[in-house]
């Protein structure tokens, strides 16, 4: 089947791996998107638990943070990403989501270290390209695709110097589509005036690797990371984006990834029931309509 709904475990951060698997299976879903911190007993054990519940892993979050300007930081990033690639392979997912990293000047915001004076965004993007080139052969050996995620511009300083889907596609261009793809995350890209053209481009290039949905809420939360909402609660046009994604040829799992204090702390069964209902109302019809016309 196409467009199978997947719980991205970022939506249920208070659950252990076993709990997230159980809630996902009980909700009747077939896919789950895992975050690496849940793999406390190793990726192989996680893979067995997921499989035993009749589920498949839609993606692994996350690799990336490739913008360090010093040799020690670059080596550490490569080592960490190689570990993430191995984990993705062990989980049976070919898709490793890559949040590429922000400016060295803002590394301390997320608990890292970097030159507080280094605010050169172009140089940071160039280092992402260099580190990708080093990681691609290793990822290919393990059958894993590095999936670049463009983040909303408000995260350019601390999390991702890629802000548009076109930027992500440009960065992917030197590599095969099987090695480097892109993800469309509605929260991050809904505003882009070139989004429809970029999604079409991603489809033509064979790089559309993942579709993640949630809404863009206002007011922005005090922690900007937590400004995502359940589909229908904010300002994203899910019909238009979903039409473009399906017309571009995407038929894979659709992950719901929501960082929101209230949603993250409520009964997970309610979260899953609501996301299924909203998905079927607001996202799936446009995916199915467009797919039928392709």
C-alpha positions in Angstrom: 0.0 0.0 0.0 1.0 3.6 -0.5 1.1 6.5 1.9 1.1 4.4 5.1 1.0 6.6 8.2 4.0 6.5 10.5 4.6 7.7 14.0 7.8 9.6 14.3 8.8 9.1 17.9 9.7 12.7 18.2 6.0 13.1 18.7 6.0 10.9 21.8 9.3 11.8 23.5 8.2 10.4 26.9 7.8 6.9 25.6 10.5 4.2 25.7 11.2 2.2 22.5 9.0 -0.7 23.7 6.2 1.7 24.7 6.3 3.6 21.3 6.2 0.3 19.4 3.2 -0.9 21.5 1.2 2.3 21.0 2.0 2.4 17.3 0.9 -1.2 16.8 -2.2 -0.8 18.9 -3.2 2.2 16.8 -3.1 0.0 13.7 -0.1 1.7 12.1 2.4 -0.2 10.0 5.5 2.1 10.3 7.4 3.9 13.0 10.2 6.5 12.6 12.8 6.2 15.3 15.1 8.6 17.0 18.6 7.3 17.8 18.4 7.9 21.6 15.8 5.1 21.8 18.3 2.5 20.7 19.7 2.0 24.2 20.0 -1.8 23.7 21.4 -1.4 20.2 19.9 -1.2 16.8 19.7 -5.0 16.3 17.6 -5.4 19.4 15.4 -2.5 18.3 15.0 -4.0 14.9 13.8 -7.3 16.4 11.3 -5.5 18.7 9.9 -3.5 15.8 9.6 -6.6 13.6 8.0 -8.6 16.3 5.2 -6.0 16.5 4.6 -6.2 12.7 6.1 -2.8 12.1 8.7 -1.4 9.7 11.1 1.5 10.4 10.3 4.4 8.0 13.4 6.4 8.9 16.1 7.0 11.5 16.5 10.4 13.0 19.1 11.7 12.9 22.5 12.2 11.4 24.1 15.5 10.5 25.7 18.4 12.4 28.5 18.5 9.9 29.5 22.2 10.1 32.3 22.1 12.7 35.3 24.3 11.5 38.0 22.4 13.4 39.6 19.1 12.6 38.6 17.5 15.9 35.0 18.4 15.5 34.9 17.2 11.9 36.4 13.9 12.8 33.9 13.4 15.7 31.0 14.3 13.3 32.1 11.7 10.8 32.5 9.0 13.5 29.0 9.8 14.8 27.4 9.7 11.4 29.1 6.4 10.5 27.5 5.0 13.7 24.1 6.4 12.6 24.5 4.8 9.2 25.2 1.4 10.7 22.2 1.8 13.0 19.9 2.6 10.0 21.2 -0.4 8.2 20.6 -2.7 11.2 17.0 -1.3 11.5 16.2 -2.1 7.9 15.6 1.4 6.9 17.4 3.0 3.9 16.7 6.5 5.1 18.9 8.4 7.5 17.5 11.9 8.1 20.3 14.5 8.2 20.0 17.8 10.1 23.1 19.3 8.7 24.1 21.7 11.6 24.3 25.4 12.1 27.0 28.0 12.6 30.0 27.3 14.9 29.1 30.6 16.6 25.9 29.0 17.8 27.1 25.5 18.7 26.9 26.3 22.4 23.1 26.7 22.1 22.8 22.9 21.7 25.5 22.1 24.1 28.4 21.9 21.7 31.5 24.0 21.2 32.6 26.2 18.4 34.2 29.5 17.5 31.8 32.1 18.8 33.1 34.5 16.2 32.5 32.1 13.2 29.3 33.3 11.6 30.2 32.5 8.0 27.1 30.7 6.7 28.5 30.1 3.2 31.6 28.4 4.7 29.4 26.3 6.9 27.4 25.0 3.9 30.7 24.3 2.1 31.8 22.1 5.0 28.5 20.2 4.9 29.2 19.4 1.2 32.7 18.3 2.1 31.6 16.0 5.0 28.8 14.5 2.8 31.3 13.6 0.2 33.3 11.7 2.8 30.2 9.9 4.2 28.5 8.9 0.9 30.7 5.9 0.1 30.3 4.5 3.6 26.5 5.0 3.5 26.4 3.3 0.1 28.3 0.3 1.4 25.5 -0.1 4.0 22.6 0.5 1.7 21.6 3.7 3.4 20.6 7.0 1.8 21.5 10.3 3.5 18.3 12.4 3.5 18.9 16.1 3.7 16.4 18.1 5.7 15.9 21.8 5.0 14.8 23.5 8.2 12.8 26.7 8.6 15.1 29.8 8.4 14.6 30.5 12.1 16.8 27.5 12.8 19.6 28.4 10.4 21.9 29.7 13.2 21.8 26.7 15.5 20.5 23.6 13.6 20.6 23.8 9.8 22.3 26.1 7.4 19.9 24.6 4.7 16.7 26.5 4.7 15.1 25.5 1.4 14.4 22.3 -0.5 16.3 23.8 -3.5 19.4 24.3 -1.3 19.2 20.7 -0.2 18.8 19.5 -3.7 21.8 21.5 -4.8 23.9 19.9 -2.1 22.7 16.5 -3.1 23.4 17.0 -6.8 27.0 15.8 -7.0 25.8 12.4 -5.6 23.6 9.7 -7.0 19.9 9.7 -6.0 20.3 6.4 -4.2 23.0 8.0 -2.0 21.6 11.4 -1.1 17.9 12.3 -1.0 15.7 15.0 0.6 12.8 15.1 3.0 9.8 17.4 2.7 8.8 18.4 6.2 5.7 20.7 6.1 6.7 22.7 9.2 9.9 23.7 7.7 9.1 24.4 4.0 5.5 25.5 3.8 6.4 29.1 3.4 8.8 28.7 0.4 7.5 30.4 -2.7 9.4 27.9 -4.8 8.2 24.8 -2.9 6.0 23.4 -5.6 8.8 23.6 -8.2 11.4 22.2 -5.8 9.2 19.2 -5.0 8.8 18.6 -8.7 12.5 18.8 -9.1 13.1 16.4 -6.3 10.7 13.9 -8.0 12.4 14.3 -11.4 15.8 13.7 -9.8 14.5 10.7 -7.8 15.5 12.2 -4.5 12.2 12.5 -2.7 13.0 10.1 0.2 10.5 11.1 3.0 7.4 13.1 3.7 6.9 14.4 7.2 3.8 16.3 8.3 2.7 18.6 11.1 1.4 22.1 11.4 3.0 25.5 11.9 1.5 27.1 15.0 1.3 30.7 16.2 2.3 32.2 18.4 5.8 30.8 18.2 6.5 29.0 21.4 9.1 30.3 23.9 11.2 27.3 22.8 10.9 27.8 19.0 11.5 24.1 18.5 8.2 23.3 20.1 6.1 25.4 17.7 4.8 22.5 15.7 1.2 21.5 15.9 -1.2 18.7 15.0 -2.4 18.9 11.4 -5.3 21.4 11.1 -4.3 23.4 14.2 -2.1 25.9 12.3 -1.4 27.5 8.9 0.0 24.8 6.6 -1.8 24.0 3.4 -1.6 20.2 3.5 -3.7 19.8 0.4 -1.3 21.8 -1.9 1.9 20.2 -0.5 0.5 16.7 -0.5 -0.7 17.1 -4.1 2.8 18.2 -5.1 4.5 15.4 -3.2 2.3 12.7 -4.8 2.5 14.2 -8.2 6.3 14.1 -7.9 6.0 10.3 -7.5 6.3 9.8 -3.8 4.3 6.8 -2.5 6.2 6.0 0.7 5.3 6.3 4.4 4.2 9.6 5.8 5.6 10.5 9.2 3.9 12.7 11.8 6.6 14.5 13.7 5.4 17.0 16.3 7.5 18.9 18.9 4.8 20.6 21.0 4.8 20.6 24.8 1.0 19.9 25.2 0.9 17.1 22.6 4.2 15.6 23.7 2.9 15.3 27.3 -0.7 14.1 26.6 -1.9 10.5 26.5 -0.1 8.9 23.6 -3.2 7.0 22.6 -5.0 10.3 22.2 -2.1 11.6 20.1 -2.1 8.6 17.8 -5.9 8.7 17.4 -5.9 12.4 16.6 -3.1 12.2 14.1 -4.8 9.3 12.3 -8.0 11.3 12.1 -6.3 14.5 10.9 -4.2 12.6 8.5 -7.2 10.9 6.9 -9.0 14.2 6.7 -6.3 16.7 5.7 -3.4 14.8 4.1 -4.3 11.4 2.6 -7.1 12.5 0.3 -4.8 14.8 -1.7 -2.1 12.2 -1.8 -4.5 9.7 -3.2 -6.0 12.1 -5.7 -2.7 13.1 -7.1 -1.4 9.6 -7.2 -4.4 8.4 -9.2 -3.5 11.1 -11.8 0.2 10.3 -12.1 
